[in-house]
Amino acid sequence: MQPLSGEEWDGVLSVAAKQSVSGIICAGVNSLPESFPVPDKVILSLMADAERIRRRSALVSGVMEKALERFAEAKPIVMKGPAVAAYYPEPELRESGDIDLYIPKGASGNAAPDGSSHIKIDGIDIDIHSSYFDLGLSPDIEIPSPEATLLMLSAHILKHAFSSGIGMRQICDIALAYRALDYNPSKLLSLWSDCGLTRWNNLLSSFIRQYLCIQAPLVEAEDPESLLKIVLEGGNFGHFAASRRESLSGPAASRKGDTLKRILRKAPFGLRYAPGKYLWYIFTLVKGNLKAPSPPSSF
């Protein structure tokens, strides 16, 4: 393995930032042998990122505990975020975003009457979901369970791949979940089939196997190039695509229009790997006129 040039290291830092995996890169750099030197400026940059990520992770973990206490009566389940960070060798280096809680409709607690809510605690956004799975999935499966967790993460990635984009952080989440969870492979493959997501998960598992070298269940291998293209286009949830950045800073109509254009451009991808869910997603968004969520209330 040949050492990287200064320009190549700059590229690594840029990609890591766009994909929200700087903490993971920092941990990886720390394990490199002495025969693979890393420039001091790279080490300092990664150390600064790691410290920022650790502080944010600590804040989010504290807020998660407050949220679980507030909604304890409803027995909420943490989705993604801090829950998947636990699968990482160094959980505090998994870059944190918002907090997602699952509270079923009809459960007691302080969620909104429609089962969904957006609040803030200590400046951290908390989304409360009445559905555990994206894309209208409602399989007959125990929640929580290893298989439900893996299906939830997979559907979440697919939903964003259909629209604005998805980054490496979310794919690392499910890859490490595969490595950490004691799931039943035959039960999981049956879930894929029942939900019409076998080909999509074949693609995702092929990506994980080829680029992350982690074993993931597979029925039939797919060329992961199409998913790699989506990941590289815009990074974390597509936020680093130039046109996406422009639309996010504009009025609501501009953001909605950009989202719709991106979804329609993903038609070849969606119709190839999960046609039923892609068409359902378009129909649902058009029916709701791409309705934006209400702004979070303070708490």
PyMOL commands that set and color helices and strands:
alter all, ss='L'
color gray80, all
select helices_A, chain A and resi 6-18+22-30+40-70+72-74+81-85+91-93+146-162+168-180+185-194+198-212+225-234+236-238+242-248+252-265+267-273+275-287
alter helices_A, ss='H'
color red, helices_A
select strands_A, chain A and resi 77-79+99-102+117-121+124-129
alter strands_A, ss='S'
color yellow, strands_A
deselect
rebuild
show_as cartoon
